Amino acid sequence: MAKDFVKDDSIGKVIEEIGTGKACFTQGNIEDLRNALKKGGWDAAEAKAAQFAGTDGYTDLLGIIATMRKHNLSPEAGDDVLKNVFQIRSGHV
């Protein structure tokens, strides 16, 4: 469950800033970002998100990435957030 990974202040702040609401991206988008993040870190995740340019998902995903970077999350912690992003958005975290 998503609550299991909320163990430090940085992740808690990221979850708070992501907030609840409709996600403008798909599970496939998230899987693509997670794979890029695991293989190449934050820059690779941003490059992958850029492939969705011109969509609402692009803006939403870049905002999430920027929030995680702002709070200095490691790529591993960022992967946990992305893995649970739909639960975060639904308010079940």
C-alpha positions as CSV (number, residue, x, y, z in Angstrom):
1,M,0.0,0.0,0.0
2,A,1.2,3.5,-0.8
3,K,1.2,4.6,2.9
4,D,4.1,2.3,3.5
5,F,6.5,4.5,1.7
6,V,5.6,7.8,3.4
7,K,8.5,7.5,5.9
8,D,10.3,10.8,5.6
9,D,9.4,14.5,5.4
10,S,10.5,14.9,1.8
11,I,8.2,12.2,0.4
12,G,5.4,13.5,2.6
13,K,5.9,17.0,1.1
14,V,5.9,15.6,-2.4
15,I,2.7,13.8,-1.8
16,E,1.1,16.9,-0.4
17,E,2.2,19.0,-3.4
18,I,1.1,16.4,-6.0
19,G,-2.3,16.5,-4.3
20,T,-5.5,14.9,-5.3
21,G,-7.4,15.2,-8.5
22,K,-7.7,13.8,-12.0
23,A,-4.5,12.4,-13.5
24,C,-3.9,13.6,-17.0
25,F,-1.7,10.6,-17.9
26,T,-2.0,6.8,-18.2
27,Q,-0.5,3.9,-16.5
28,G,1.6,3.3,-19.6
29,N,3.0,6.8,-19.3
30,I,3.9,6.1,-15.7
31,E,5.6,2.8,-16.6
32,D,7.6,4.6,-19.3
33,L,8.7,7.2,-16.8
34,R,9.6,4.7,-14.2
35,N,11.7,2.7,-16.7
36,A,13.5,5.9,-17.8
37,L,14.1,6.9,-14.2
38,K,15.6,3.6,-13.3
39,K,17.9,3.5,-16.3
40,G,19.0,7.1,-16.5
41,G,17.9,9.1,-13.5
42,W,15.9,12.3,-13.5
43,D,17.2,13.7,-16.8
44,A,16.1,10.6,-18.6
45,A,12.7,10.8,-16.9
46,E,12.3,14.4,-18.1
47,A,13.3,13.4,-21.6
48,K,10.7,10.7,-21.6
49,A,8.1,13.1,-20.3
50,A,9.0,15.4,-23.2
51,Q,7.8,12.8,-25.6
52,F,4.3,13.6,-24.4
53,A,4.7,17.3,-25.3
54,G,1.5,19.0,-26.4
55,T,-0.7,16.9,-24.1
56,D,-2.1,17.6,-20.6
57,G,-0.2,14.6,-19.4
58,Y,3.1,16.3,-20.4
59,T,2.4,19.3,-18.1
60,D,1.2,17.1,-15.3
61,L,4.1,14.7,-15.5
62,L,6.7,17.4,-15.7
63,G,5.1,19.0,-12.6
64,I,5.4,15.8,-10.7
65,I,9.0,15.3,-11.7
66,A,9.9,18.9,-10.8
67,T,8.3,18.5,-7.4
68,M,10.3,15.3,-6.7
69,R,13.5,17.0,-7.8
70,K,12.7,20.1,-5.7
71,H,12.6,18.0,-2.6
72,N,15.8,16.1,-3.6
73,L,14.2,12.7,-3.8
74,S,16.5,10.0,-5.0
75,P,15.5,8.2,-8.2
76,E,14.5,5.2,-6.0
77,A,12.2,7.3,-3.9
78,G,10.8,8.9,-7.1
79,D,10.1,5.5,-8.4
80,D,8.0,4.7,-5.3
81,V,6.1,7.9,-5.8
82,L,5.4,7.2,-9.4
83,K,4.4,3.6,-8.6
84,N,1.8,5.0,-6.3
85,V,0.8,8.2,-8.1
86,F,-2.7,7.1,-8.9
87,Q,-3.4,6.3,-5.2
88,I,-1.9,9.7,-4.3
89,R,-4.1,11.5,-6.8
90,S,-7.2,9.6,-5.6
91,G,-6.5,10.7,-2.0
92,H,-5.9,7.2,-0.7
93,V,-2.4,8.0,0.8
